[in-house]
Amino acid sequence: MVKVKEAKKGDLLGLDGRPNALGGPSFSYSALEMFMMAPDFAVLVAGDSGIVVYHEGKGGKSRVLLMVGGSVSDLLRGAEESSRRAGTAKIALEAAPGSPALPDLESAGYRRAGEVANYFGKDRPALFLEKNL
């Protein structure tokens, strides 16, 4: 188990441009810095791994936008705790059908709630997954 913490600016360099394990876009240092400073976002790190979560607010849902690195289970626990603190009732994300994170997501209780064609680009669908908190 790796300790999950709020990212500092120095942590962002290790996340800059790294492939998104969910299959979506990666983010630049400047985009990650913007997320880190926005009140409705959480940028969390666990060792050399990271996750970006957007919180809609009390009673709404949280949405995972980016997951990089291999500490999937630790990052998910951190994202869920951050979501609970924000008062959201559900956490959701989109992942490519071939994402290496899918087994960890499903074993952590994330359930498939649909599929979106061409979500990540032409002929690149996404699975919509969610978990009640």
N, C-alpha and C positions, 0 to 999 in steps of 0.2 A: 504494500500500500504506500503510495506516494502522497505527500502532503499537498493539498490544493490550497492556493492562496490567490488573492487579488493580484493581478499583474502590475508591475512597475514598468516605467519606460524602458529600463534596461532589459526586461524580459521580452519586449516586443521584437527585438532584433532576431531572436531565435524563432519567432513565428512568421516573420516577414516573408511572404511569397511561398511558404511551404504548402505542399498539396493538402487539400481539404479531404480528410478521410471519409467524409460524407458524400463526396463526388461533386460538390458544388465548387464555386470559385474560391481561390485563395485571396488573401488580402495583403495589401502593402503595409509597411510600417505606418505611413500617415493615416491610412484608414483604421488600423488597429488603435492608433493613438486617439483618433476621433471617437471611436467606440468607448475607449477607456475613460474619456472625459465626459461622455454623455450620461445623464442621470438614469436613464432607463436601460442601460446596457451594463453587463458584467463581463469583464475579460479576466478569465481565471487561468492560472498555469499550475502544472504539476510536473516538476522536473523540466524536461525539454518539450513537454506537450502543452497544448492550450485549447481553450474553448471560448467562444463568444456567444453570449446569450442576451436576447432582447426580452425585456419584461413589459407586457402591455399594461400592467397595473393590477390593483386589488380586484380579485374575482375574475380577471382575464386569464390569458395564457402567456407562457414564456415560450420563446422560439430559439432553438439552437441554430446559429448561422454558420459556424465554423468549428471544426474539430481537427487539430493537427497533432501528430505524434501517436504514441502507442499506449498511453495511460487512459484508455477509454473508460474503464470502470470507475477510476478515481475521478476523472473529469465529469462523468455523469453524476456521481454523488455530489460533487461540488456545485454543478449547475442546478441540481434539484434543491439543494440547501439554499442557494441564492434565490431561486424561484419562490421557495416557501417564505423566505424573509421578505420578498417583494409582495407577498400576498396573492400570488397567482394560484389558480386551481388546477392547471394542466400545463404540461410541457410538450412541445411538438417540434418536429424537424422533418426535413426532406432528405432522403438518402438515395443514392444510385442503387439499383438492384444488385450490382456487383460490389458494393462497398465492403471493405474488410471489417468495418465496424458493425455490420448487421448482426452477427451472432452475439456480440456483447450487448447491443441495444435490446435485442429480443430477450436475452437472459436477464436483463435489468428491468424487464416489465414493459418495454415499449411495444405497442401493438400496431400492426398495420391497419390504417384507416382509409386507405385508398391509394390510387396511383395517378400520377399526373403525366400525361404524354408530353414529350418535348420540353420538359421543365428545365433541364440543364443545357438545352440546345436541340437542334434538329436530330431526331432519332435517339435522344438521350432522356429517357423517362426518369421519374423519381417516385419512390415509395413515400407516402405520407405516413409518419409514425407519431404516436402520441401516448402519453402516460398521465393518468390522473394522479395528482399529488395528495 
